[in-house]
Amino acid sequence: MVSDIFHRDFAPIPYWWEAYTPTAGELVEVPRAARVAIVGGGYAGLSTALELVKHGIDAVVLEANELGFGASTRNGGAVSGGVNIGKSFTGKTTSVDPVRVDRILSDASDAFALIDRLIEEESIACFWEKPGRFVGAWTKKHFDTQSRRLAVLNSAAQSGAHMVPRERQREEIASDYYFGGMVVERSGKLHPALYYQGLLEACRRRNVAVCARAAVTEVSRAGNAWRVETSRGAVSAGDVVIATNGYTGDLTPALRRRVVPVASHIIATEELPPDLARSLVPKGRTLSDTRRVLCYYRMSPDGKRVVFGGRARFTQVDATVSAPILHRYMTDRFPQLRGVKVTHAWTGNVAFTLDALPHMGQRDGLHYCLGCNGSGVAMMTYLGWQTARKIARVANYACSLDTEDFPDHPLYSGNPWFLPIVGGYYRLRDTVDRLLA
Ligand SMILES: Cc1cc2nc3c(=O)[nH]c(=O)nc-3n(C[C@H](O)[C@H](O)[C@H](O)COP(=O)(O)OP(=O)(O)OC[C@H]3O[C@@H](n4cnc5c(N)ncnc54)[C@H](O)[C@@H]3O)c2cc1C
């Protein structure tokens, strides 16, 4: 029975919100003017503001909902020092010039260094650890493909990547589910909502105006400045940064056509018996796999629960739909968890781009940083930082993700009606691949 998986204390909210719940707090008044107005108060928006203020530039962060409403308090908290170049949610592989691949991986590596530094400098208590990641191979062919990627990962992103054959897989995970896999040593994990709260406090300490419940409804030119209309008054700003990622809406139709919001879902289990909890992921790494319909998982920061995510569906669905699917994916990998109950289930939007790369740049005069493609804890922090440095004119190198080329598609206007079909198709392709493996 499906309902058997739900704990009696089940709540359809992120487990992370037990430590920090998105809140509007005492509403900060929307200032009449700021040098820079930032739309969206997630990691990208806060990190932009934080870096700007460090260069003496005053910024206002305008968030439509409570502070931390978006993906930044809902994610899995796995922090990668790489980027999945060319691997889009449509399964399409985009080809990227090898020289640019190296530069992108180098930026991804810098993103990892930045988050590491920020957490230390701002004393953010968010259970930040760097135990590495294990990426399980769904098929033998995937294992071979992973092996071929090692060299570039290690040379361009200093990933410390190495392969683990199937015979030694139990050193990484208490499961025989995969065909071996790849370990990426330069990879970490944190508590995403506490990292968010730490960035928020770092902004507040420097008197950045972070305004909750200030939905931006229109941005227009007013002479040399921008007039930014919000639900709580207008701001005049010299520059505007759009940091709305998977929640990009009608405010910026040209950007909305360039990001596809795909839902990702997560469950957290009840506390497990200590011996069982300790046995599941012996080295405490984060885990994911090479399926098209990816699963990602880890132990909770206290090591007592499994936090298990994946694209149970590509659209927002109720926890009664997503949680049983994720529970099944979890017990496929860990049959020893059958009977374990789910205490939390939640969802959030990931922003995919049509070339499967994150982007920053300027369009119609507006700055943007968008398109985490599922891996944005470090990357969106970094793109915000890069955008701030560009505005402050202190960037000492051009970010490889800052290009004019941010593709759209003539048949996509911003309404991803096709996602259920794409999701179904890729689940089928995964099943066939596995049957043939
Ligand atoms: C379930 C899930 C699991 C994930 N797991 C991982 C992971 O393990 N590792 C990883 O690296 N990444 C992960 N990600 C991705 C990561 O969470 C995101 O890349 C990152 O949080 C994006 O930050 P952001 O600031 O760009 O956007 P968000 O945090 O989504 O913030 C955007 C904000 O913009 C606001 N907004 C939108 N329109 C307006 C408007 N008109 N006016 C004002 N405000 C507006 C929204 O309310 C929202 O709060 C995951 C994402 C999800 C959803």
The ligand as an SDF file (V2000), in Angstrom:
LIG
                    3D

 53 58  0  0  0  0  0  0  0  0999 V2000
   14.9590   19.6650   -5.6400 C   0  0  0  0  0  0  0  0  0  0  0  0
   16.2590   20.2910   -6.0880 C   0  0  0  0  0  0  0  0  0  0  0  0
   17.4610   19.6530   -5.8110 C   0  0  0  0  0  0  0  0  0  0  0  0
   18.6680   20.2330   -6.1870 C   0  0  0  0  0  0  0  0  0  0  0  0
   19.8350   19.6390   -5.7860 N   0  0  0  0  0  0  0  0  0  0  0  0
   21.0170   20.2660   -6.0300 C   0  0  0  0  0  0  0  0  0  0  0  0
   22.2340   19.7300   -5.5060 C   0  0  0  0  0  0  0  0  0  0  0  0
   22.2500   18.7350   -4.7660 O   0  0  0  0  0  0  0  0  0  0  0  0
   23.3800   20.3800   -5.8130 N   0  0  0  0  0  0  0  0  0  0  0  0
   23.4060   21.5250   -6.5820 C   0  0  0  0  0  0  0  0  0  0  0  0
   24.4980   22.0710   -6.8410 O   0  0  0  0  0  0  0  0  0  0  0  0
   22.2620   22.0700   -7.0470 N   0  0  0  0  0  0  0  0  0  0  0  0
   21.0600   21.4900   -6.7790 C   0  0  0  0  0  0  0  0  0  0  0  0
   19.9090   22.0700   -7.2060 N   0  0  0  0  0  0  0  0  0  0  0  0
   19.9860   23.3520   -7.9210 C   0  0  0  0  0  0  0  0  0  0  0  0
   20.1780   24.5370   -6.9720 C   0  0  0  0  0  0  0  0  0  0  0  0
   19.2890   24.4540   -5.8980 O   0  0  0  0  0  0  0  0  0  0  0  0
   19.9330   25.8320   -7.7430 C   0  0  0  0  0  0  0  0  0  0  0  0
   20.8130   25.8890   -8.8380 O   0  0  0  0  0  0  0  0  0  0  0  0
   20.1580   27.1070   -6.9460 C   0  0  0  0  0  0  0  0  0  0  0  0
   19.5200   27.0550   -5.7090 O   0  0  0  0  0  0  0  0  0  0  0  0
   19.6370   28.2940   -7.7610 C   0  0  0  0  0  0  0  0  0  0  0  0
   19.7930   29.4650   -7.0180 O   0  0  0  0  0  0  0  0  0  0  0  0
   19.2090   30.8030   -7.6170 P   0  0  0  0  0  0  0  0  0  0  0  0
   19.5160   31.8810   -6.6710 O   0  0  0  0  0  0  0  0  0  0  0  0
   19.6990   30.9860   -9.0150 O   0  0  0  0  0  0  0  0  0  0  0  0
   17.6310   30.5590   -7.7370 O   0  0  0  0  0  0  0  0  0  0  0  0
   16.5140   30.3370   -6.6140 P   0  0  0  0  0  0  0  0  0  0  0  0
   17.0800   29.9270   -5.3120 O   0  0  0  0  0  0  0  0  0  0  0  0
   15.5050   29.4050   -7.2260 O   0  0  0  0  0  0  0  0  0  0  0  0
   15.8980   31.7740   -6.4290 O   0  0  0  0  0  0  0  0  0  0  0  0
   15.1740   32.4280   -7.4540 C   0  0  0  0  0  0  0  0  0  0  0  0
   14.2010   33.3670   -6.7570 C   0  0  0  0  0  0  0  0  0  0  0  0
   13.6720   34.2930   -7.7040 O   0  0  0  0  0  0  0  0  0  0  0  0
   12.4270   34.7030   -7.1860 C   0  0  0  0  0  0  0  0  0  0  0  0
   11.6810   35.4070   -8.2350 N   0  0  0  0  0  0  0  0  0  0  0  0
   11.1990   34.9200   -9.3950 C   0  0  0  0  0  0  0  0  0  0  0  0
   10.5580   35.9110  -10.0810 N   0  0  0  0  0  0  0  0  0  0  0  0
   10.6340   37.0280   -9.3310 C   0  0  0  0  0  0  0  0  0  0  0  0
   10.1600   38.3560   -9.5000 C   0  0  0  0  0  0  0  0  0  0  0  0
    9.4660   38.7320  -10.5980 N   0  0  0  0  0  0  0  0  0  0  0  0
   10.3990   39.2690   -8.5270 N   0  0  0  0  0  0  0  0  0  0  0  0
   11.1180   38.9360   -7.4260 C   0  0  0  0  0  0  0  0  0  0  0  0
   11.5930   37.6710   -7.2230 N   0  0  0  0  0  0  0  0  0  0  0  0
   11.3580   36.7290   -8.1600 C   0  0  0  0  0  0  0  0  0  0  0  0
   11.7930   33.4040   -6.7380 C   0  0  0  0  0  0  0  0  0  0  0  0
   10.7600   33.6260   -5.8070 O   0  0  0  0  0  0  0  0  0  0  0  0
   12.9940   32.6560   -6.1470 C   0  0  0  0  0  0  0  0  0  0  0  0
   13.0390   32.7660   -4.7440 O   0  0  0  0  0  0  0  0  0  0  0  0
   18.6800   21.4820   -6.8840 C   0  0  0  0  0  0  0  0  0  0  0  0
   17.4800   22.1160   -7.1710 C   0  0  0  0  0  0  0  0  0  0  0  0
   16.2720   21.5410   -6.7790 C   0  0  0  0  0  0  0  0  0  0  0  0
   14.9870   22.2500   -7.0860 C   0  0  0  0  0  0  0  0  0  0  0  0
  1  2  1  0
  2  3  1  0
  2 52  2  0
  3  4  2  0
  4  5  1  0
  4 50  1  0
  5  6  2  0
  6  7  1  0
  6 13  1  0
  7  8  2  0
  7  9  1  0
  9 10  1  0
 10 11  2  0
 10 12  1  0
 12 13  2  0
 13 14  1  0
 14 15  1  0
 14 50  1  0
 15 16  1  0
 16 17  1  0
 16 18  1  0
 18 19  1  0
 18 20  1  0
 20 21  1  0
 20 22  1  0
 22 23  1  0
 23 24  1  0
 24 25  2  0
 24 26  1  0
 24 27  1  0
 27 28  1  0
 28 29  2  0
 28 30  1  0
 28 31  1  0
 31 32  1  0
 32 33  1  0
 33 34  1  0
 33 48  1  0
 34 35  1  0
 35 36  1  0
 35 46  1  0
 36 37  1  0
 36 45  1  0
 37 38  2  0
 38 39  1  0
 39 40  1  0
 39 45  2  0
 40 41  1  0
 40 42  2  0
 42 43  1  0
 43 44  2  0
 44 45  1  0
 46 47  1  0
 46 48  1  0
 48 49  1  0
 50 51  2  0
 51 52  1  0
 52 53  1  0
M  END
$$$$
